[in-house]
């Protein structure tokens, strides 16, 4: 698994594409938070917080995570190198989890520069450093768990086609459906049915963590969904070979 992990990281950062993808994510987020006027703009809001980041990032993830993962298996199949992987002492789980952890690491690297904005918000606060640390770190952890799910979905999508454009579109659609699709369906109902539908989707659990409340049920949800899609990926790898 470690060899797959290192291989994927070297492959992603071995070309300009990897850096461009991360740069687009950070530039788009920075412009929305600091430059463009609107609900996400920190200065316009007048509050020393990064709620705009945590509201905006899940939607930008729907571009970032598919872009990071779309080539991971599709390219292997296109180049005929997937068959070479099984000649090594690697299992389907090794391949699936190695690629999952590599993709998650890339998103984590893209997310780390946002800590600079946290420092900036602390300095802008009156008095300085008078911010809700629990909410920030809870929300930031929520982004890490959300990235784990979206990356696992993206890698599974990459196992469905050799065409990376098709993979990107499928991954983005799957991520949107999981994140907000069940929320939209739940809004059509009321009572227990609406609540059950909402809890199936990611938005309900992400919103819970974003309030700064780390609930074991939300963490279990994210880990379970990620493991499920990793299992689907493992099955696809096995059936492809």
N, C-alpha and C positions, 0 to 999 in steps of 0.2 A: 504493500500500500504506500509506503514511504517513497518508493521509487516513482510511482505514478504521480504522487503529490509534487515531488520536485520537478518531474518532467513537465507537468502542466504549468507550473509557475514559470519555469524557464521558457516554455513555449509562448506564454501570454506576454511576458515582459521582454521577449527576444525580438519583438517587432514594435514599430511605432503605434500599431493599432491599440495595444493594451494601454499605453499612456494616453492616447487620444480619448479612449472611452472614459477613463477616470477623469481626465481634464474636462470633458463635456459635462459630466455629472457635477463636478465641483463648480464649474463656471455657471452652469444653469442654476444651481442652488444658490450660489453667492449673489447672482444678479437678482433673483427673486427676493432674497432676504435683505439685501442692502441697497439695491439700485432702483429696481422697478417699483413704483408705488402700488400699493394694494394691501390686502389683508395679511399677506405673508411678510411684508416689510417691517423689520424690527423698529426702525426709526419712526415710521408712521404709526405703529401700534402704541408706542410710548411706554412699553413695559419691558423690563429687563429680563427677558426670557427668550427661549428658542422654540416656542410652540409652533412658529411658522415652519421651522426645519422639520419638526416631527410630523406635521400635517402634510408637508410637501414631499418629503423623502420617499414614502411608500409609493407614490405615483411615479417618481423618477426611477425608483427601483425597477419598475416595470420596463424601463429601457435598459438600465444598467445590468441587471442580472441576466436577462436574455442575451445581451451583447457579450457578456463575460463567458457564458456557458454554451452558446450556440454551436461552436466549433468542436467542443470537447469529444463528442462521440461521432458526430456527423462527418468531421474531417477524417477521423480514423477509418470510418467505413468507406469514404470516398477514395482515400489513398490506399486502401487495402491493408492498412497496418493493424487493424483490429485482430486479424488472425495471428499476427506476430506476438501479440500480448499474451495469448494463451499458451505459447510455447515456453513462456517463462513460468516460474512457480507462483502464479497469481491466480486467485479465485475471482469469481464475478463480484464478490463483495469487496475484494481488494481494489478492483478497478473502479467500481461505483463510489466507494467511500473515499478513495484517493482523489478522484476528480471532484467530489463534493467538497472535501476539505480545502482543496486548492482554490476552487471557485469562491468559497466562503472567505478564504484568506484575502483574495483580491478585493472583494467588497469591503472587508475590514480595513484594508490599506486605503481604499477610497474614502472611507468614513473617518479615518484618523484626523485628517486636516480640519474637520468640523470642530475639533476641540479648540482650535484657535479662535473660532467664533464664540465659544463658551467663555474663553478668557476675555474677549472683547466686550461681551455682554456684562461680565463681572465689573469691568472697568467703567462701563457706562452707567451702571446702577448708582442710585443715590439713596443712601450712602453706598460706596463701592463694596462689592462682594456681598451685597444684600439680595441674594437670589435663592430660589428654591432648589437646593442641590438634590434633594430626594427625587423631585419630579424630573430634573434633567437626567440624572443617571438611570432612573427607571425607564425613561423614554429612550435613552441611548441604548440600553440593554434590549429594549423592545425592537430597535432597529437591527441589532445583531441577530436576534431570533427570527425576525422577519426575513432577513437576508438568507438565513439558513434554509428556510422554507422555499423562498423564491429560487435559490440556487439549485436545490434538489429538484424543483419543478423544471427548471431550465435544462438540467442534465438529462432528465427523463425525456423532455421534448427533443433533445439532441439525438436521442436513440431512435426517434420515430422516422427520421428522414435524413438523406444524405445532403439535401439542399439546405444550406445554412439560412437563407432568407425565409424559407418555409418554417424552419425550426424557430427562428426569431419571432415570427408572427404567432405561431402556436404557443410558444412560451409566454409571450405577452398576454395572449388571450386567457391561458390557463391561470396566470397570476392574477389578472383582473377578476376572473370568475371566483377564484378562491378568496381574494381580498374583499371584494365588494359585491359580487354577484349574489351571494346568499343574503347579504344585507338588503339588497333591492327586492329579492323574492320575499323575504320576511316582512317587508313593509306592506305587502299586499294582504297580510293576515294579521291576526291579533291574538293576544293571550299566549298560551303555552306553545302554540304552533309557531308564532312569530319568534318567540324567544329561542326555541329549539333550532330554527333555521339560522338565526343570527349566530348562535354558538357554534354552528358547523363551519362558518366562515372565519376568516382571519381577522377581519376588522374589529369584531367584538373583543377578541383577546388582546390585540395590539392596543386598542383604546384603553383597556384595563391597565396594562403595564405602563402606558404613556401617562397615566395619572400618578405614577410613582409608587404604585402598589404592586409588589412582586408576589404574585399568587402562584403557588405550585401547580394549580390546575392549568393556568395559562402556559407555564413553562412546559408542562407535560403535553399540552396540545401541540405546541410548536415542534417539540422533539418527536412526537408521534407522527405528525404529518410529514416531517422531513424523512424519518425512517421509512414511512410507507412509500414515498416516491423513490427513495434509494433502493428499496426492494423491487419496485416496478422496473427501475433501471437495470438492476441485476438480472431480472427475468428477460428483459429485452436483449441484454448482452448475451445471455445464454442461448436465446432463440436465434440470434443473428449469426452466431458462429456455426 
